[in-house]
Amino acid sequence: MSPPGPGAKPEVRASDPDRDRVVDVLRVAAGDGRLTTDELDERLEAALTARTLGELAVLTADLGPGRPGGAARRTTRSRRLR
């Protein structure tokens, strides 16, 4: 399941799994260089305290879909660097 998007009702209360999905998206975006460390910290705090799907949606709205398999590629690359 992807983070809350345009089809989600923004007033619906967010669940812990909803917050976890957004945290994952934010971490991948930071790893891809799309967020600075400060931006990541701010958005992680907001994600973990979000009450609604609308609050979560705004945290990833400017990141776009990202690249497929981004996390897997980073893991492979980091293993090669060791």
mmCIF file of the N, C-alpha and C atoms, coordinates in Angstrom:
data_MODEL
# 
_entry.id   MODEL 
# 
loop_
_atom_site.group_PDB 
_atom_site.id 
_atom_site.type_symbol 
_atom_site.label_atom_id 
_atom_site.label_alt_id 
_atom_site.label_comp_id 
_atom_site.label_asym_id 
_atom_site.label_entity_id 
_atom_site.label_seq_id 
_atom_site.pdbx_PDB_ins_code 
_atom_site.Cartn_x 
_atom_site.Cartn_y 
_atom_site.Cartn_z 
_atom_site.occupancy 
_atom_site.B_iso_or_equiv 
_atom_site.pdbx_formal_charge 
_atom_site.auth_seq_id 
_atom_site.auth_comp_id 
_atom_site.auth_asym_id 
_atom_site.auth_atom_id 
_atom_site.pdbx_PDB_model_num 
ATOM 1   N N  . MET A 1 1  ? 0.845   -1.182 0.000  1.00 0.00 ? 1  MET A N  1 
ATOM 2   C CA . MET A 1 1  ? 0.000   0.000  0.000  1.00 0.00 ? 1  MET A CA 1 
ATOM 3   C C  . MET A 1 1  ? 0.884   1.236  0.000  1.00 0.00 ? 1  MET A C  1 
ATOM 4   N N  . SER A 1 2  ? 0.509   2.232  -0.776 1.00 0.00 ? 2  SER A N  1 
ATOM 5   C CA . SER A 1 2  ? 1.312   3.445  -0.887 1.00 0.00 ? 2  SER A CA 1 
ATOM 6   C C  . SER A 1 2  ? 0.852   4.484  0.120  1.00 0.00 ? 2  SER A C  1 
ATOM 7   N N  . PRO A 1 3  ? 1.651   5.562  0.285  1.00 0.00 ? 3  PRO A N  1 
ATOM 8   C CA . PRO A 1 3  ? 1.237   6.599  1.214  1.00 0.00 ? 3  PRO A CA 1 
ATOM 9   C C  . PRO A 1 3  ? -0.070  7.236  0.756  1.00 0.00 ? 3  PRO A C  1 
ATOM 10  N N  . PRO A 1 4  ? -0.760  7.884  1.660  1.00 0.00 ? 4  PRO A N  1 
ATOM 11  C CA . PRO A 1 4  ? -2.021  8.510  1.297  1.00 0.00 ? 4  PRO A CA 1 
ATOM 12  C C  . PRO A 1 4  ? -1.827  9.452  0.120  1.00 0.00 ? 4  PRO A C  1 
ATOM 13  N N  . GLY A 1 5  ? -2.715  9.402  -0.816 1.00 0.00 ? 5  GLY A N  1 
ATOM 14  C CA . GLY A 1 5  ? -2.595  10.239 -2.002 1.00 0.00 ? 5  GLY A CA 1 
ATOM 15  C C  . GLY A 1 5  ? -3.878  10.969 -2.303 1.00 0.00 ? 5  GLY A C  1 
ATOM 16  N N  . PRO A 1 6  ? -4.025  11.403 -3.551 1.00 0.00 ? 6  PRO A N  1 
ATOM 17  C CA . PRO A 1 6  ? -5.187  12.194 -3.935 1.00 0.00 ? 6  PRO A CA 1 
ATOM 18  C C  . PRO A 1 6  ? -6.525  11.500 -3.693 1.00 0.00 ? 6  PRO A C  1 
ATOM 19  N N  . GLY A 1 7  ? -6.573  10.164 -3.768 1.00 0.00 ? 7  GLY A N  1 
ATOM 20  C CA . GLY A 1 7  ? -7.826  9.452  -3.585 1.00 0.00 ? 7  GLY A CA 1 
ATOM 21  C C  . GLY A 1 7  ? -8.219  9.247  -2.136 1.00 0.00 ? 7  GLY A C  1 
ATOM 22  N N  . ALA A 1 8  ? -7.301  9.478  -1.208 1.00 0.00 ? 8  ALA A N  1 
ATOM 23  C CA . ALA A 1 8  ? -7.582  9.256  0.212  1.00 0.00 ? 8  ALA A CA 1 
ATOM 24  C C  . ALA A 1 8  ? -8.388  10.424 0.776  1.00 0.00 ? 8  ALA A C  1 
ATOM 25  N N  . LYS A 1 9  ? -9.269  10.115 1.709  1.00 0.00 ? 9  LYS A N  1 
ATOM 26  C CA . LYS A 1 9  ? -10.024 11.172 2.376  1.00 0.00 ? 9  LYS A CA 1 
ATOM 27  C C  . LYS A 1 9  ? -9.122  11.802 3.435  1.00 0.00 ? 9  LYS A C  1 
ATOM 28  N N  . PRO A 1 10 ? -8.808  13.076 3.284  1.00 0.00 ? 10 PRO A N  1 
ATOM 29  C CA . PRO A 1 10 ? -7.831  13.710 4.176  1.00 0.00 ? 10 PRO A CA 1 
ATOM 30  C C  . PRO A 1 10 ? -8.252  13.770 5.634  1.00 0.00 ? 10 PRO A C  1 
ATOM 31  N N  . GLU A 1 11 ? -9.549  13.713 5.905  1.00 0.00 ? 11 GLU A N  1 
ATOM 32  C CA . GLU A 1 11 ? -10.010 13.828 7.289  1.00 0.00 ? 11 GLU A CA 1 
ATOM 33  C C  . GLU A 1 11 ? -9.997  12.499 8.040  1.00 0.00 ? 11 GLU A C  1 
ATOM 34  N N  . VAL A 1 12 ? -9.729  11.404 7.337  1.00 0.00 ? 12 VAL A N  1 
ATOM 35  C CA . VAL A 1 12 ? -9.704  10.084 7.977  1.00 0.00 ? 12 VAL A CA 1 
ATOM 36  C C  . VAL A 1 12 ? -8.485  9.995  8.891  1.00 0.00 ? 12 VAL A C  1 
ATOM 37  N N  . ARG A 1 13 ? -8.696  9.443  10.064 1.00 0.00 ? 13 ARG A N  1 
ATOM 38  C CA . ARG A 1 13 ? -7.606  9.303  11.036 1.00 0.00 ? 13 ARG A CA 1 
ATOM 39  C C  . ARG A 1 13 ? -6.530  8.364  10.502 1.00 0.00 ? 13 ARG A C  1 
ATOM 40  N N  . ALA A 1 14 ? -5.288  8.722  10.710 1.00 0.00 ? 14 ALA A N  1 
ATOM 41  C CA . ALA A 1 14 ? -4.145  7.917  10.276 1.00 0.00 ? 14 ALA A CA 1 
ATOM 42  C C  . ALA A 1 14 ? -3.889  6.796  11.280 1.00 0.00 ? 14 ALA A C  1 
ATOM 43  N N  . SER A 1 15 ? -3.459  5.664  10.765 1.00 0.00 ? 15 SER A N  1 
ATOM 44  C CA . SER A 1 15 ? -3.081  4.536  11.617 1.00 0.00 ? 15 SER A CA 1 
ATOM 45  C C  . SER A 1 15 ? -1.560  4.473  11.728 1.00 0.00 ? 15 SER A C  1 
ATOM 46  N N  . ASP A 1 16 ? -1.074  3.656  12.640 1.00 0.00 ? 16 ASP A N  1 
ATOM 47  C CA . ASP A 1 16 ? 0.375   3.474  12.752 1.00 0.00 ? 16 ASP A CA 1 
ATOM 48  C C  . ASP A 1 16 ? 0.972   2.951  11.446 1.00 0.00 ? 16 ASP A C  1 
ATOM 49  N N  . PRO A 1 17 ? 0.354   1.971  10.769 1.00 0.00 ? 17 PRO A N  1 
ATOM 50  C CA . PRO A 1 17 ? 0.908   1.537  9.481  1.00 0.00 ? 17 PRO A CA 1 
ATOM 51  C C  . PRO A 1 17 ? 0.920   2.654  8.434  1.00 0.00 ? 17 PRO A C  1 
ATOM 52  N N  . ASP A 1 18 ? -0.059  3.553  8.445  1.00 0.00 ? 18 ASP A N  1 
ATOM 53  C CA . ASP A 1 18 ? -0.054  4.703  7.536  1.00 0.00 ? 18 ASP A CA 1 
ATOM 54  C C  . ASP A 1 18 ? 1.171   5.574  7.801  1.00 0.00 ? 18 ASP A C  1 
ATOM 55  N N  . ARG A 1 19 ? 1.420   5.846  9.074  1.00 0.00 ? 19 ARG A N  1 
ATOM 56  C CA . ARG A 1 19 ? 2.586   6.661  9.442  1.00 0.00 ? 19 ARG A CA 1 
ATOM 57  C C  . ARG A 1 19 ? 3.883   5.958  9.048  1.00 0.00 ? 19 ARG A C  1 
ATOM 58  N N  . ASP A 1 20 ? 3.958   4.656  9.269  1.00 0.00 ? 20 ASP A N  1 
ATOM 59  C CA . ASP A 1 20 ? 5.162   3.893  8.923  1.00 0.00 ? 20 ASP A CA 1 
ATOM 60  C C  . ASP A 1 20 ? 5.456   3.948  7.427  1.00 0.00 ? 20 ASP A C  1 
ATOM 61  N N  . ARG A 1 21 ? 4.412   3.859  6.604  1.00 0.00 ? 21 ARG A N  1 
ATOM 62  C CA . ARG A 1 21 ? 4.613   3.924  5.147  1.00 0.00 ? 21 ARG A CA 1 
ATOM 63  C C  . ARG A 1 21 ? 5.189   5.272  4.740  1.00 0.00 ? 21 ARG A C  1 
ATOM 64  N N  . VAL A 1 22 ? 4.679   6.349  5.332  1.00 0.00 ? 22 VAL A N  1 
ATOM 65  C CA . VAL A 1 22 ? 5.181   7.683  5.005  1.00 0.00 ? 22 VAL A CA 1 
ATOM 66  C C  . VAL A 1 22 ? 6.625   7.830  5.480  1.00 0.00 ? 22 VAL A C  1 
ATOM 67  N N  . VAL A 1 23 ? 6.940   7.321  6.644  1.00 0.00 ? 23 VAL A N  1 
ATOM 68  C CA . VAL A 1 23 ? 8.320   7.362  7.145  1.00 0.00 ? 23 VAL A CA 1 
ATOM 69  C C  . VAL A 1 23 ? 9.248   6.642  6.170  1.00 0.00 ? 23 VAL A C  1 
ATOM 70  N N  . ASP A 1 24 ? 8.829   5.496  5.648  1.00 0.00 ? 24 ASP A N  1 
ATOM 71  C CA . ASP A 1 24 ? 9.641   4.769  4.666  1.00 0.00 ? 24 ASP A CA 1 
ATOM 72  C C  . ASP A 1 24 ? 9.870   5.597  3.410  1.00 0.00 ? 24 ASP A C  1 
ATOM 73  N N  . VAL A 1 25 ? 8.819   6.240  2.911  1.00 0.00 ? 25 VAL A N  1 
ATOM 74  C CA . VAL A 1 25 ? 8.946   7.082  1.716  1.00 0.00 ? 25 VAL A CA 1 
ATOM 75  C C  . VAL A 1 25 ? 9.921   8.222  1.975  1.00 0.00 ? 25 VAL A C  1 
ATOM 76  N N  . LEU A 1 26 ? 9.825   8.838  3.137  1.00 0.00 ? 26 LEU A N  1 
ATOM 77  C CA . LEU A 1 26 ? 10.710  9.956  3.478  1.00 0.00 ? 26 LEU A CA 1 
ATOM 78  C C  . LEU A 1 26 ? 12.170  9.503  3.568  1.00 0.00 ? 26 LEU A C  1 
ATOM 79  N N  . ARG A 1 27 ? 12.400  8.361  4.160  1.00 0.00 ? 27 ARG A N  1 
ATOM 80  C CA . ARG A 1 27 ? 13.776  7.857  4.282  1.00 0.00 ? 27 ARG A CA 1 
ATOM 81  C C  . ARG A 1 27 ? 14.375  7.536  2.923  1.00 0.00 ? 27 ARG A C  1 
ATOM 82  N N  . VAL A 1 28 ? 13.598  6.955  2.033  1.00 0.00 ? 28 VAL A N  1 
ATOM 83  C CA . VAL A 1 28 ? 14.081  6.667  0.682  1.00 0.00 ? 28 VAL A CA 1 
ATOM 84  C C  . VAL A 1 28 ? 14.378  7.977  -0.041 1.00 0.00 ? 28 VAL A C  1 
ATOM 85  N N  . ALA A 1 29 ? 13.489  8.950  0.096  1.00 0.00 ? 29 ALA A N  1 
ATOM 86  C CA . ALA A 1 29 ? 13.701  10.244 -0.556 1.00 0.00 ? 29 ALA A CA 1 
ATOM 87  C C  . ALA A 1 29 ? 14.985  10.903 -0.057 1.00 0.00 ? 29 ALA A C  1 
ATOM 88  N N  . ALA A 1 30 ? 15.235  10.823 1.229  1.00 0.00 ? 30 ALA A N  1 
ATOM 89  C CA . ALA A 1 30 ? 16.474  11.385 1.783  1.00 0.00 ? 30 ALA A CA 1 
ATOM 90  C C  . ALA A 1 30 ? 17.682  10.625 1.247  1.00 0.00 ? 30 ALA A C  1 
ATOM 91  N N  . GLY A 1 31 ? 17.576  9.320  1.168  1.00 0.00 ? 31 GLY A N  1 
ATOM 92  C CA . GLY A 1 31 ? 18.665  8.511  0.623  1.00 0.00 ? 31 GLY A CA 1 
ATOM 93  C C  . GLY A 1 31 ? 18.939  8.798  -0.836 1.00 0.00 ? 31 GLY A C  1 
ATOM 94  N N  . ASP A 1 32 ? 17.907  9.202  -1.556 1.00 0.00 ? 32 ASP A N  1 
ATOM 95  C CA . ASP A 1 32 ? 18.047  9.557  -2.967 1.00 0.00 ? 32 ASP A CA 1 
ATOM 96  C C  . ASP A 1 32 ? 18.510  10.993 -3.150 1.00 0.00 ? 32 ASP A C  1 
ATOM 97  N N  . GLY A 1 33 ? 18.666  11.729 -2.054 1.00 0.00 ? 33 GLY A N  1 
ATOM 98  C CA . GLY A 1 33 ? 19.127  13.112 -2.134 1.00 0.00 ? 33 GLY A CA 1 
ATOM 99  C C  . GLY A 1 33 ? 18.028  14.124 -2.389 1.00 0.00 ? 33 GLY A C  1 
ATOM 100 N N  . ARG A 1 34 ? 16.778  13.728 -2.224 1.00 0.00 ? 34 ARG A N  1 
ATOM 101 C CA . ARG A 1 34 ? 15.670  14.648 -2.462 1.00 0.00 ? 34 ARG A CA 1 
ATOM 102 C C  . ARG A 1 34 ? 15.270  15.424 -1.220 1.00 0.00 ? 34 ARG A C  1 
ATOM 103 N N  . LEU A 1 35 ? 15.786  15.055 -0.066 1.00 0.00 ? 35 LEU A N  1 
ATOM 104 C CA . LEU A 1 35 ? 15.548  15.779 1.184  1.00 0.00 ? 35 LEU A CA 1 
ATOM 105 C C  . LEU A 1 35 ? 16.879  15.950 1.913  1.00 0.00 ? 35 LEU A C  1 
ATOM 106 N N  . THR A 1 36 ? 17.051  17.103 2.530  1.00 0.00 ? 36 THR A N  1 
ATOM 107 C CA . THR A 1 36 ? 18.225  17.299 3.378  1.00 0.00 ? 36 THR A CA 1 
ATOM 108 C C  . THR A 1 36 ? 17.975  16.605 4.715  1.00 0.00 ? 36 THR A C  1 
ATOM 109 N N  . THR A 1 37 ? 19.003  16.506 5.510  1.00 0.00 ? 37 THR A N  1 
ATOM 110 C CA . THR A 1 37 ? 18.862  15.904 6.833  1.00 0.00 ? 37 THR A CA 1 
ATOM 111 C C  . THR A 1 37 ? 17.872  16.686 7.688  1.00 0.00 ? 37 THR A C  1 
ATOM 112 N N  . ASP A 1 38 ? 17.957  18.016 7.617  1.00 0.00 ? 38 ASP A N  1 
ATOM 113 C CA . ASP A 1 38 ? 17.023  18.842 8.396  1.00 0.00 ? 38 ASP A CA 1 
ATOM 114 C C  . ASP A 1 38 ? 15.583  18.648 7.929  1.00 0.00 ? 38 ASP A C  1 
ATOM 115 N N  . GLU A 1 39 ? 15.384  18.600 6.605  1.00 0.00 ? 39 GLU A N  1 
ATOM 116 C CA . GLU A 1 39 ? 14.030  18.374 6.080  1.00 0.00 ? 39 GLU A CA 1 
ATOM 117 C C  . GLU A 1 39 ? 13.511  17.003 6.505  1.00 0.00 ? 39 GLU A C  1 
ATOM 118 N N  . LEU A 1 40 ? 14.371  16.001 6.433  1.00 0.00 ? 40 LEU A N  1 
ATOM 119 C CA . LEU A 1 40 ? 13.972  14.662 6.850  1.00 0.00 ? 40 LEU A CA 1 
ATOM 120 C C  . LEU A 1 40 ? 13.551  14.660 8.315  1.00 0.00 ? 40 LEU A C  1 
ATOM 121 N N  . ASP A 1 41 ? 14.352  15.260 9.175  1.00 0.00 ? 41 ASP A N  1 
ATOM 122 C CA . ASP A 1 41 ? 14.027  15.313 10.604 1.00 0.00 ? 41 ASP A CA 1 
ATOM 123 C C  . ASP A 1 41 ? 12.677  15.980 10.849 1.00 0.00 ? 41 ASP A C  1 
ATOM 124 N N  . GLU A 1 42 ? 12.436  17.115 10.190 1.00 0.00 ? 42 GLU A N  1 
ATOM 125 C CA . GLU A 1 42 ? 11.176  17.833 10.363 1.00 0.00 ? 42 GLU A CA 1 
ATOM 126 C C  . GLU A 1 42 ? 9.990   16.984 9.905  1.00 0.00 ? 42 GLU A C  1 
ATOM 127 N N  . ARG A 1 43 ? 10.148  16.359 8.745  1.00 0.00 ? 43 ARG A N  1 
ATOM 128 C CA . ARG A 1 43 ? 9.041   15.573 8.192  1.00 0.00 ? 43 ARG A CA 1 
ATOM 129 C C  . ARG A 1 43 ? 8.807   14.285 8.976  1.00 0.00 ? 43 ARG A C  1 
ATOM 130 N N  . LEU A 1 44 ? 9.872   13.684 9.488  1.00 0.00 ? 44 LEU A N  1 
ATOM 131 C CA . LEU A 1 44 ? 9.693   12.478 10.305 1.00 0.00 ? 44 LEU A CA 1 
ATOM 132 C C  . LEU A 1 44 ? 8.905   12.807 11.563 1.00 0.00 ? 44 LEU A C  1 
ATOM 133 N N  . GLU A 1 45 ? 9.251   13.912 12.204 1.00 0.00 ? 45 GLU A N  1 
ATOM 134 C CA . GLU A 1 45 ? 8.524   14.318 13.408 1.00 0.00 ? 45 GLU A CA 1 
ATOM 135 C C  . GLU A 1 45 ? 7.052   14.574 13.081 1.00 0.00 ? 45 GLU A C  1 
ATOM 136 N N  . ALA A 1 46 ? 6.804   15.255 11.968 1.00 0.00 ? 46 ALA A N  1 
ATOM 137 C CA . ALA A 1 46 ? 5.425   15.539 11.568 1.00 0.00 ? 46 ALA A CA 1 
ATOM 138 C C  . ALA A 1 46 ? 4.674   14.249 11.231 1.00 0.00 ? 46 ALA A C  1 
ATOM 139 N N  . ALA A 1 47 ? 5.350   13.308 10.580 1.00 0.00 ? 47 ALA A N  1 
ATOM 140 C CA . ALA A 1 47 ? 4.708   12.035 10.219 1.00 0.00 ? 47 ALA A CA 1 
ATOM 141 C C  . ALA A 1 47 ? 4.338   11.239 11.462 1.00 0.00 ? 47 ALA A C  1 
ATOM 142 N N  . LEU A 1 48 ? 5.221   11.215 12.417 1.00 0.00 ? 48 LEU A N  1 
ATOM 143 C CA . LEU A 1 48 ? 4.985   10.412 13.615 1.00 0.00 ? 48 LEU A CA 1 
ATOM 144 C C  . LEU A 1 48 ? 3.914   11.005 14.526 1.00 0.00 ? 48 LEU A C  1 
ATOM 145 N N  . THR A 1 49 ? 3.618   12.292 14.357 1.00 0.00 ? 49 THR A N  1 
ATOM 146 C CA . THR A 1 49 ? 2.588   12.932 15.176 1.00 0.00 ? 49 THR A CA 1 
ATOM 147 C C  . THR A 1 49 ? 1.322   13.263 14.381 1.00 0.00 ? 49 THR A C  1 
ATOM 148 N N  . ALA A 1 50 ? 1.287   12.900 13.105 1.00 0.00 ? 50 ALA A N  1 
ATOM 149 C CA . ALA A 1 50 ? 0.123   13.195 12.265 1.00 0.00 ? 50 ALA A CA 1 
ATOM 150 C C  . ALA A 1 50 ? -1.112  12.472 12.781 1.00 0.00 ? 50 ALA A C  1 
ATOM 151 N N  . ARG A 1 51 ? -2.222  13.156 12.713 1.00 0.00 ? 51 ARG A N  1 
ATOM 152 C CA . ARG A 1 51 ? -3.489  12.563 13.157 1.00 0.00 ? 51 ARG A CA 1 
ATOM 153 C C  . ARG A 1 51 ? -4.350  12.106 11.989 1.00 0.00 ? 51 ARG A C  1 
ATOM 154 N N  . THR A 1 52 ? -4.184  12.749 10.815 1.00 0.00 ? 52 THR A N  1 
ATOM 155 C CA . THR A 1 52 ? -5.045  12.416 9.682  1.00 0.00 ? 52 THR A CA 1 
ATOM 156 C C  . THR A 1 52 ? -4.230  12.056 8.444  1.00 0.00 ? 52 THR A C  1 
ATOM 157 N N  . LEU A 1 53 ? -4.895  11.405 7.495  1.00 0.00 ? 53 LEU A N  1 
ATOM 158 C CA . LEU A 1 53 ? -4.241  11.074 6.232  1.00 0.00 ? 53 LEU A CA 1 
ATOM 159 C C  . LEU A 1 53 ? -3.847  12.328 5.465  1.00 0.00 ? 53 LEU A C  1 
ATOM 160 N N  . GLY A 1 54 ? -4.621  13.390 5.623  1.00 0.00 ? 54 GLY A N  1 
ATOM 161 C CA . GLY A 1 54 ? -4.292  14.661 4.971  1.00 0.00 ? 54 GLY A CA 1 
ATOM 162 C C  . GLY A 1 54 ? -2.978  15.224 5.479  1.00 0.00 ? 54 GLY A C  1 
ATOM 163 N N  . GLU A 1 55 ? -2.743  15.135 6.775  1.00 0.00 ? 55 GLU A N  1 
ATOM 164 C CA . GLU A 1 55 ? -1.482  15.608 7.345  1.00 0.00 ? 55 GLU A CA 1 
ATOM 165 C C  . GLU A 1 55 ? -0.315  14.795 6.809  1.00 0.00 ? 55 GLU A C  1 
ATOM 166 N N  . LEU A 1 56 ? -0.520  13.506 6.604  1.00 0.00 ? 56 LEU A N  1 
ATOM 167 C CA . LEU A 1 56 ? 0.544   12.660 6.053  1.00 0.00 ? 56 LEU A CA 1 
ATOM 168 C C  . LEU A 1 56 ? 0.783   12.951 4.576  1.00 0.00 ? 56 LEU A C  1 
ATOM 169 N N  . ALA A 1 57 ? -0.290  13.176 3.839  1.00 0.00 ? 57 ALA A N  1 
ATOM 170 C CA . ALA A 1 57 ? -0.171  13.378 2.394  1.00 0.00 ? 57 ALA A CA 1 
ATOM 171 C C  . ALA A 1 57 ? 0.700   14.584 2.041  1.00 0.00 ? 57 ALA A C  1 
ATOM 172 N N  . VAL A 1 58 ? 0.578   15.653 2.803  1.00 0.00 ? 58 VAL A N  1 
ATOM 173 C CA . VAL A 1 58 ? 1.362   16.853 2.474  1.00 0.00 ? 58 VAL A CA 1 
ATOM 174 C C  . VAL A 1 58 ? 2.858   16.634 2.682  1.00 0.00 ? 58 VAL A C  1 
ATOM 175 N N  . LEU A 1 59 ? 3.230   15.660 3.484  1.00 0.00 ? 59 LEU A N  1 
ATOM 176 C CA . LEU A 1 59 ? 4.650   15.407 3.766  1.00 0.00 ? 59 LEU A CA 1 
ATOM 177 C C  . LEU A 1 59 ? 5.388   14.765 2.596  1.00 0.00 ? 59 LEU A C  1 
ATOM 178 N N  . THR A 1 60 ? 4.639   14.142 1.695  1.00 0.00 ? 60 THR A N  1 
ATOM 179 C CA . THR A 1 60 ? 5.268   13.471 0.549  1.00 0.00 ? 60 THR A CA 1 
ATOM 180 C C  . THR A 1 60 ? 4.810   14.027 -0.792 1.00 0.00 ? 60 THR A C  1 
ATOM 181 N N  . ALA A 1 61 ? 3.910   15.013 -0.783 1.00 0.00 ? 61 ALA A N  1 
ATOM 182 C CA . ALA A 1 61 ? 3.317   15.521 -2.022 1.00 0.00 ? 61 ALA A CA 1 
ATOM 183 C C  . ALA A 1 61 ? 4.348   16.063 -3.001 1.00 0.00 ? 61 ALA A C  1 
ATOM 184 N N  . ASP A 1 62 ? 5.408   16.678 -2.518 1.00 0.00 ? 62 ASP A N  1 
ATOM 185 C CA . ASP A 1 62 ? 6.401   17.279 -3.410 1.00 0.00 ? 62 ASP A CA 1 
ATOM 186 C C  . ASP A 1 62 ? 7.523   16.325 -3.804 1.00 0.00 ? 62 ASP A C  1 
ATOM 187 N N  . LEU A 1 63 ? 7.442   15.071 -3.376 1.00 0.00 ? 63 LEU A N  1 
ATOM 188 C CA . LEU A 1 63 ? 8.528   14.128 -3.649 1.00 0.00 ? 63 LEU A CA 1 
ATOM 189 C C  . LEU A 1 63 ? 8.327   13.321 -4.920 1.00 0.00 ? 63 LEU A C  1 
ATOM 190 N N  . GLY A 1 64 ? 7.127   13.284 -5.435 1.00 0.00 ? 64 GLY A N  1 
ATOM 191 C CA . GLY A 1 64 ? 6.863   12.483 -6.628 1.00 0.00 ? 64 GLY A CA 1 
ATOM 192 C C  . GLY A 1 64 ? 6.924   11.006 -6.294 1.00 0.00 ? 64 GLY A C  1 
ATOM 193 N N  . PRO A 1 65 ? 6.795   10.171 -7.310 1.00 0.00 ? 65 PRO A N  1 
ATOM 194 C CA . PRO A 1 65 ? 6.736   8.736  -7.067 1.00 0.00 ? 65 PRO A CA 1 
ATOM 195 C C  . PRO A 1 65 ? 8.075   8.098  -6.710 1.00 0.00 ? 65 PRO A C  1 
ATOM 196 N N  . GLY A 1 66 ? 9.182   8.786  -6.911 1.00 0.00 ? 66 GLY A N  1 
ATOM 197 C CA . GLY A 1 66 ? 10.489  8.174  -6.645 1.00 0.00 ? 66 GLY A CA 1 
ATOM 198 C C  . GLY A 1 66 ? 10.852  7.188  -7.721 1.00 0.00 ? 66 GLY A C  1 
ATOM 199 N N  . ARG A 1 67 ? 11.962  6.542  -7.550 1.00 0.00 ? 67 ARG A N  1 
ATOM 200 C CA . ARG A 1 67 ? 12.355  5.563  -8.570 1.00 0.00 ? 67 ARG A CA 1 
ATOM 201 C C  . ARG A 1 67 ? 12.102  4.168  -8.040 1.00 0.00 ? 67 ARG A C  1 
ATOM 202 N N  . PRO A 1 68 ? 11.566  3.311  -8.889 1.00 0.00 ? 68 PRO A N  1 
ATOM 203 C CA . PRO A 1 68 ? 11.281  1.943  -8.448 1.00 0.00 ? 68 PRO A CA 1 
ATOM 204 C C  . PRO A 1 68 ? 12.560  1.236  -8.021 1.00 0.00 ? 68 PRO A C  1 
ATOM 205 N N  . GLY A 1 69 ? 12.486  0.523  -6.929 1.00 0.00 ? 69 GLY A N  1 
ATOM 206 C CA . GLY A 1 69 ? 13.638  -0.250 -6.472 1.00 0.00 ? 69 GLY A CA 1 
ATOM 207 C C  . GLY A 1 69 ? 14.753  0.578  -5.892 1.00 0.00 ? 69 GLY A C  1 
ATOM 208 N N  . GLY A 1 70 ? 14.476  1.838  -5.555 1.00 0.00 ? 70 GLY A N  1 
ATOM 209 C CA . GLY A 1 70 ? 15.526  2.711  -5.048 1.00 0.00 ? 70 GLY A CA 1 
ATOM 210 C C  . GLY A 1 70 ? 16.212  2.159  -3.810 1.00 0.00 ? 70 GLY A C  1 
ATOM 211 N N  . ALA A 1 71 ? 15.442  1.632  -2.882 1.00 0.00 ? 71 ALA A N  1 
ATOM 212 C CA . ALA A 1 71 ? 16.030  1.105  -1.650 1.00 0.00 ? 71 ALA A CA 1 
ATOM 213 C C  . ALA A 1 71 ? 16.906  -0.105 -1.946 1.00 0.00 ? 71 ALA A C  1 
ATOM 214 N N  . ALA A 1 72 ? 16.491  -0.956 -2.848 1.00 0.00 ? 72 ALA A N  1 
ATOM 215 C CA . ALA A 1 72 ? 17.291  -2.139 -3.183 1.00 0.00 ? 72 ALA A CA 1 
ATOM 216 C C  . ALA A 1 72 ? 18.605  -1.739 -3.829 1.00 0.00 ? 72 ALA A C  1 
ATOM 217 N N  . ARG A 1 73 ? 18.573  -0.736 -4.689 1.00 0.00 ? 73 ARG A N  1 
ATOM 218 C CA . ARG A 1 73 ? 19.814  -0.291 -5.331 1.00 0.00 ? 73 ARG A CA 1 
ATOM 219 C C  . ARG A 1 73 ? 20.780  0.296  -4.321 1.00 0.00 ? 73 ARG A C  1 
ATOM 220 N N  . ARG A 1 74 ? 20.272  1.053  -3.359 1.00 0.00 ? 74 ARG A N  1 
ATOM 221 C CA . ARG A 1 74 ? 21.162  1.632  -2.348 1.00 0.00 ? 74 ARG A CA 1 
ATOM 222 C C  . ARG A 1 74 ? 21.820  0.537  -1.524 1.00 0.00 ? 74 ARG A C  1 
ATOM 223 N N  . THR A 1 75 ? 21.066  -0.482 -1.152 1.00 0.00 ? 75 THR A N  1 
ATOM 224 C CA . THR A 1 75 ? 21.625  -1.571 -0.364 1.00 0.00 ? 75 THR A CA 1 
ATOM 225 C C  . THR A 1 75 ? 22.737  -2.262 -1.130 1.00 0.00 ? 75 THR A C  1 
ATOM 226 N N  . THR A 1 76 ? 22.516  -2.529 -2.392 1.00 0.00 ? 76 THR A N  1 
ATOM 227 C CA . THR A 1 76 ? 23.531  -3.177 -3.219 1.00 0.00 ? 76 THR A CA 1 
ATOM 228 C C  . THR A 1 76 ? 24.761  -2.302 -3.325 1.00 0.00 ? 76 THR A C  1 
ATOM 229 N N  . ARG A 1 77 ? 24.572  -1.019 -3.559 1.00 0.00 ? 77 ARG A N  1 
ATOM 230 C CA . ARG A 1 77 ? 25.696  -0.114 -3.692 1.00 0.00 ? 77 ARG A CA 1 
ATOM 231 C C  . ARG A 1 77 ? 26.479  -0.036 -2.396 1.00 0.00 ? 77 ARG A C  1 
ATOM 232 N N  . SER A 1 78 ? 25.792  0.035  -1.243 1.00 0.00 ? 78 SER A N  1 
ATOM 233 C CA . SER A 1 78 ? 26.499  0.142  0.026  1.00 0.00 ? 78 SER A CA 1 
ATOM 234 C C  . SER A 1 78 ? 27.278  -1.139 0.321  1.00 0.00 ? 78 SER A C  1 
ATOM 235 N N  . ARG A 1 79 ? 26.777  -2.277 -0.105 1.00 0.00 ? 79 ARG A N  1 
ATOM 236 C CA . ARG A 1 79 ? 27.521  -3.522 0.098  1.00 0.00 ? 79 ARG A CA 1 
ATOM 237 C C  . ARG A 1 79 ? 28.798  -3.523 -0.717 1.00 0.00 ? 79 ARG A C  1 
ATOM 238 N N  . ARG A 1 80 ? 28.745  -2.959 -1.932 1.00 0.00 ? 80 ARG A N  1 
ATOM 239 C CA . ARG A 1 80 ? 29.943  -2.925 -2.782 1.00 0.00 ? 80 ARG A CA 1 
ATOM 240 C C  . ARG A 1 80 ? 31.001  -2.008 -2.196 1.00 0.00 ? 80 ARG A C  1 
ATOM 241 N N  . LEU A 1 81 ? 30.579  -0.974 -1.446 1.00 0.00 ? 81 LEU A N  1 
ATOM 242 C CA . LEU A 1 81 ? 31.535  -0.029 -0.894 1.00 0.00 ? 81 LEU A CA 1 
ATOM 243 C C  . LEU A 1 81 ? 32.278  -0.563 0.314  1.00 0.00 ? 81 LEU A C  1 
ATOM 244 N N  . ARG A 1 82 ? 31.819  -1.623 0.904  1.00 0.00 ? 82 ARG A N  1 
ATOM 245 C CA . ARG A 1 82 ? 32.469  -2.170 2.107  1.00 0.00 ? 82 ARG A CA 1 
ATOM 246 C C  . ARG A 1 82 ? 33.737  -2.899 1.797  1.00 0.00 ? 82 ARG A C  1 
# 
